[in-house]
Amino acid sequence: MTTSMPQLRSVVLGVGAYLPEKTLTNDELAKLVDTSDEWIMQRTGIKERHIAAEGETTSMLGEKAARAALADAGLNADDIDLIIVGTSTPDWTFPSTATQIQAALGITHGVAFDLQAVCSGFVFAVATAEKFLRSGSHKRALVIGAETFSRIIDWTDRTTCVLFGDGAGAMVLEARPSQGGIEERGVLTTHLRSDGRHRAKLHVDGGPSATQTVGHLRMEGKEVFRFAVGHVTDVVKDAFAATGLMADDLDWFVPHQANRRIIDMSAQKLGIAPQKIIATVHLHGNTSAASVPLALAVAAADGRIKRGDLVMLEAVGGGFTWGSALIRW
């Protein structure tokens, strides 16, 4: 009788989050642009968003989320040898935000780098960290999504300024031996996609090489909505196909927190029951790469997500990029 050889799997040890102290409500936004709480809630489900203070940078948000995740995992910063930060709003053009978080945490070993996939950044970072850990090259990873989108918003554009906010979320992953069973803890499968033909639908109209400016976020809202609902479910179906699992097997669905209507319609298309959706978009708006780990941290802290639960992460971002990660918690 033969037995399968042990392999490495990336197991979640802890999650954490941080939101800036300042909140911006829909009623406050209505004083800046022609909008209303009713209009925003009906179309997006967003009630408020958090705005970074003057001088408060993406790496500062990310560091606080990282410390919360380390505390949740019961680990010290020295236990980490890999840091991957998903962000589209870095402190500087270079060095990377990840290296600034690494330095702030007092880590002088291992490797730290940024990953740019806009709102899919955290899911892409989880997939990347999982491959590092599974290869055996690294032992423990901090995967962070951190953004200060308020710095690239045109506050006179009511179609975009109502949607976005600032924040950070983090996850600690550890490489552990596994027999490869779907009932065992860890990242079971990840699936990533991108299609660069859609830049005009969601982009920032600035950059070092193109304009030598930071620029502002520009979006064709209806086109983004149509794509998000119509196309990105393929990566979730790919995860089911890879594992033999189905929507009914999921305990929780944690999608990118962009718009409550997108979240609900995507779940409906996938056959995921409404009570399995983790939605926090009303609390912090669209925080891009930070939105999935923020939702995870809330649901883990309040006891919804428990050890052994089957959790599906899913996100779509400008470019377009989209991806899924199926995790046994």
C-alpha positions in Angstrom: 0.0 0.0 0.0 1.4 3.4 -1.0 0.8 6.6 0.8 1.1 10.1 -0.7 4.2 12.1 0.1 3.7 15.1 2.5 3.6 18.4 0.8 3.6 22.0 2.0 0.5 24.0 2.3 0.0 27.7 3.3 -2.0 27.9 6.5 -3.7 31.0 7.8 -2.5 31.8 11.3 -4.0 35.2 11.8 -5.6 38.3 10.3 -5.7 42.0 11.2 -7.0 45.3 10.0 -6.6 49.0 10.4 -8.9 51.9 9.4 -7.9 55.6 9.7 -9.6 57.5 12.5 -11.4 60.0 10.3 -14.7 58.9 8.7 -16.5 60.6 5.8 -20.2 60.0 5.8 -22.6 60.2 2.8 -24.2 63.2 4.3 -20.8 65.0 4.6 -20.1 64.1 0.9 -23.4 65.6 -0.1 -22.0 69.0 1.0 -19.1 68.5 -1.4 -20.8 67.2 -4.5 -24.4 66.8 -5.8 -25.3 63.5 -4.2 -27.3 62.2 -1.2 -27.1 59.4 1.4 -30.2 57.8 -0.3 -28.6 57.9 -3.8 -25.3 56.4 -2.6 -26.8 53.7 -0.5 -29.3 52.6 -3.2 -26.6 52.3 -5.8 -23.6 51.1 -3.8 -24.6 50.1 -0.3 -21.8 52.4 1.1 -22.6 54.3 4.3 -19.2 55.8 5.1 -15.5 55.5 4.3 -12.3 56.3 6.2 -9.8 58.9 5.1 -6.1 58.9 6.0 -4.9 61.9 8.0 -2.4 64.3 6.6 0.9 62.7 6.7 -0.6 59.2 7.3 0.8 57.0 4.4 -0.1 53.6 3.0 2.8 52.0 4.7 1.7 53.4 8.1 -1.8 51.8 7.6 -0.2 48.6 6.4 2.1 48.4 9.4 -0.8 48.7 11.9 -2.7 46.0 10.1 0.4 43.8 10.0 0.9 44.2 13.8 -2.8 43.3 14.4 -2.4 40.1 12.2 0.9 39.2 14.0 -0.9 39.6 17.4 -3.8 37.4 16.1 -1.3 34.8 15.0 0.6 34.9 18.3 3.9 35.7 16.4 6.6 38.3 16.5 7.8 40.3 13.5 11.1 38.3 13.5 9.1 35.2 12.6 8.3 36.6 9.2 10.6 36.1 6.2 8.3 37.2 3.3 6.2 40.3 3.0 4.0 41.0 0.0 2.0 44.2 -0.2 -0.9 44.6 -2.7 -1.2 48.4 -3.3 -1.9 50.9 -6.1 -1.1 53.9 -3.8 2.5 53.4 -2.6 4.2 55.9 -0.4 6.8 56.5 -3.0 7.4 55.5 -6.6 10.3 53.6 -5.0 11.3 52.0 -2.7 8.4 49.7 -2.3 5.8 50.1 0.4 6.6 46.5 1.6 10.2 47.5 2.4 8.9 50.5 4.4 6.6 48.2 6.4 9.5 45.7 6.8 11.7 48.5 8.2 8.9 49.8 10.5 8.4 46.3 11.9 12.2 46.0 12.6 12.7 43.1 10.2 16.1 42.9 8.5 16.0 39.5 7.0 13.9 37.8 4.2 12.3 39.7 1.3 9.6 42.3 0.9 8.0 43.6 -2.3 4.9 45.2 -3.7 2.4 43.7 -6.1 0.2 45.8 -8.3 -3.1 44.4 -9.4 -5.4 47.2 -8.1 -8.5 45.9 -6.3 -7.4 42.3 -6.9 -4.0 43.0 -5.2 -4.6 41.1 -2.0 -5.9 38.0 -3.8 -2.9 38.1 -6.2 -0.6 38.6 -3.2 -2.1 35.5 -1.4 -1.6 33.5 -4.6 2.0 34.6 -4.9 2.9 34.1 -1.2 1.3 30.6 -1.3 3.6 29.6 -4.1 6.7 30.9 -2.3 5.7 29.0 0.9 4.7 25.8 -1.0 8.1 25.8 -2.7 9.8 25.7 0.6 11.8 28.8 0.0 10.2 30.7 2.8 8.4 29.8 6.1 6.0 32.6 7.1 4.5 35.4 5.1 2.8 38.6 5.9 0.3 39.3 3.0 -1.0 42.9 3.2 -3.5 45.0 1.2 -3.1 48.7 2.0 -4.4 51.8 0.2 -4.8 55.5 0.5 -7.2 56.0 -2.5 -8.3 59.4 -1.1 -5.0 60.7 -2.5 -5.9 59.8 -6.1 -9.6 60.7 -6.0 -11.0 63.7 -7.9 -13.2 65.1 -5.2 -15.3 67.0 -7.7 -16.3 63.8 -9.6 -19.4 62.5 -7.8 -19.3 59.2 -9.8 -16.1 58.1 -8.1 -15.5 60.2 -4.9 -18.5 58.5 -3.2 -17.0 55.0 -3.7 -13.5 54.9 -2.3 -11.8 55.0 1.0 -8.5 54.2 2.8 -7.5 51.3 4.9 -5.4 48.2 5.3 -5.8 44.5 6.1 -3.2 41.7 6.6 -2.9 38.0 6.8 -0.2 35.7 8.2 0.5 32.5 6.3 2.8 29.6 7.4 4.1 26.7 5.4 3.0 23.5 7.0 3.2 19.8 6.0 0.0 18.5 4.4 -1.2 15.3 2.8 -3.1 17.4 0.3 -6.6 16.7 1.4 -9.4 19.3 0.9 -10.4 18.8 4.5 -6.9 20.0 5.7 -6.3 23.6 6.7 -4.6 26.0 4.3 -4.9 27.6 0.8 -6.4 24.9 -1.4 -6.2 26.6 -4.8 -5.8 30.0 -6.4 -6.8 31.2 -9.8 -5.7 34.5 -11.4 -6.7 36.3 -14.7 -6.1 39.6 -16.4 -7.0 41.3 -19.6 -5.2 44.5 -20.5 -7.5 45.6 -23.2 -9.8 47.3 -20.7 -7.5 50.1 -19.3 -9.9 53.0 -20.3 -12.7 51.6 -18.2 -10.9 51.9 -14.9 -7.5 53.7 -14.6 -5.5 56.5 -13.1 -4.7 59.2 -15.7 -1.2 59.8 -14.4 2.1 58.0 -13.8 5.9 58.6 -13.7 6.5 57.5 -17.3 3.4 58.7 -19.0 2.7 62.1 -17.4 5.2 62.6 -14.6 2.2 63.2 -12.3 0.2 61.1 -9.8 -3.1 61.6 -11.6 -6.7 60.9 -10.6 -8.8 57.8 -10.8 -11.2 57.6 -13.8 -13.9 55.0 -14.2 -16.7 54.1 -16.6 -19.0 52.8 -13.9 -21.5 50.9 -16.0 -18.8 49.1 -17.9 -17.0 48.1 -14.8 -20.2 46.9 -13.2 -21.0 44.8 -16.3 -17.6 43.2 -16.4 -17.5 42.5 -12.6 -20.8 40.7 -12.7 -20.5 39.1 -16.1 -16.9 37.8 -16.3 -15.1 37.3 -13.0 -17.1 34.4 -11.8 -14.9 32.1 -14.0 -12.1 32.1 -11.4 -14.5 30.9 -8.7 -15.8 28.2 -11.0 -12.1 27.2 -11.7 -11.6 26.8 -8.0 -14.5 24.5 -7.7 -13.3 22.5 -10.7 -9.8 22.2 -9.2 -11.0 20.9 -5.9 -14.3 19.1 -6.7 -16.1 21.3 -4.3 -19.3 23.3 -5.0 -21.0 26.5 -3.9 -23.0 24.6 -1.4 -19.8 23.4 0.3 -18.7 27.0 1.1 -19.1 28.3 4.6 -18.2 31.9 3.5 -17.9 34.0 0.4 -15.6 37.0 0.9 -15.6 39.1 -2.3 -13.9 42.5 -3.0 -16.0 45.1 -1.3 -16.6 47.5 -4.2 -20.4 47.7 -4.4 -23.1 45.8 -2.6 -25.1 45.2 -5.8 -22.0 43.6 -7.5 -21.4 41.4 -4.4 -25.0 40.2 -4.3 -25.4 39.6 -8.1 -22.1 37.7 -8.3 -23.1 35.5 -5.4 -26.5 34.8 -7.0 -24.8 33.9 -10.3 -22.5 31.5 -8.5 -25.4 29.9 -6.5 -23.9 31.1 -3.2 -26.6 31.6 -0.5 -27.0 35.2 0.7 -26.3 34.3 4.3 -22.8 33.1 3.4 -21.7 36.5 2.1 -19.3 38.6 4.2 -20.1 42.2 3.3 -18.4 45.2 5.0 -18.6 47.7 2.1 -21.1 49.8 4.1 -18.4 50.4 6.8 -15.4 51.4 4.6 -16.4 51.7 1.0 -14.1 50.4 -1.7 -10.6 50.2 -0.2 -9.2 48.5 -3.3 -6.6 45.9 -2.3 -7.4 46.3 1.4 -11.1 45.4 1.1 -10.9 41.6 1.2 -8.6 41.4 4.2 -10.6 44.1 6.0 -13.7 41.9 5.5 -11.8 38.8 6.6 -10.6 40.5 9.8 -14.1 41.6 10.7 -15.6 38.2 10.2 -12.8 36.4 12.0 -13.0 38.7 14.9 -16.8 38.5 15.4 -16.6 34.7 15.2 -18.3 34.0 11.9 -15.2 32.6 10.3 -14.0 29.7 12.4 -11.2 27.1 12.1 -12.1 24.5 9.5 -14.5 26.7 7.6 -14.3 26.8 3.8 -13.7 30.4 2.7 -13.8 31.7 -0.9 -12.0 35.0 -1.7 -12.7 36.8 -4.9 -11.8 40.2 -6.4 -11.7 42.2 -9.6 -9.6 45.3 -10.3 -8.7 47.8 -13.0 -6.7 46.5 -15.9 -8.8 44.3 -15.7 -7.4 41.8 -13.2 -9.4 39.2 -11.3 -8.8 36.2 -9.1 -9.9 33.7 -6.5 -8.4 31.9 -3.5 -10.1 29.0 -1.8 -9.0 28.5 1.8 -9.7 26.0 4.5 -9.5 28.2 7.5 
